Amino acid sequence: MCQLVRNRDWVAGAGWTTAALLMSLGWLWPWYVIWLLPLAAVASSARLRGVALVLTTFLLVTGAPYTVHYLAAHGINPLSSPLGQRAAATTVRYMR
């Protein structure tokens, strides 16, 4: 709200709010970034465009169907970290 009052740039404010919403979602699909892209394109904030680009790249990589197979072929296992093990345990618990 302070940025909106100070800069009077409601498009950038809406873009940052949408980016925060996307980053806080527990269940994220790659096409959700469509909510952010139009706002980032017309906003005057270059940082918002950068965040939109990084978020788009992240969602495309993680949402691609063969990402898991590619990572496994190269010896990368995201679930081997403590955070990954915690996420896997939580997912198994909720799937029962």
Steps between C-alpha positions, in 0.01 A plus 500: 500500500783740581656448157167573335452824692862607451546412131140487378591201286213261558612263222836434668325463834261246353793318339694478827188382679446231237865392523468473879180299458667259259800452727276427797275241334533149633384339176653671198438418134717648222214681329434709811783728387258631236348710779831683544633538146260769368551713810879465480495587130322833541643600840781751524697282743798323345542296819145367463580389146811322632300323770240399240775361275660300784163371619400402146827313447465323835143393427583378150795293624320352798175446311656322203406132495856372442681715755509218756642255243763751384612574854516129587709427190751762617512376858300788649238414759322804648338278763837400647536830688351535850231730363420255220474211744264703719286586196489137390401385849226763516369402155490131591321578825229701321462244221397222740 
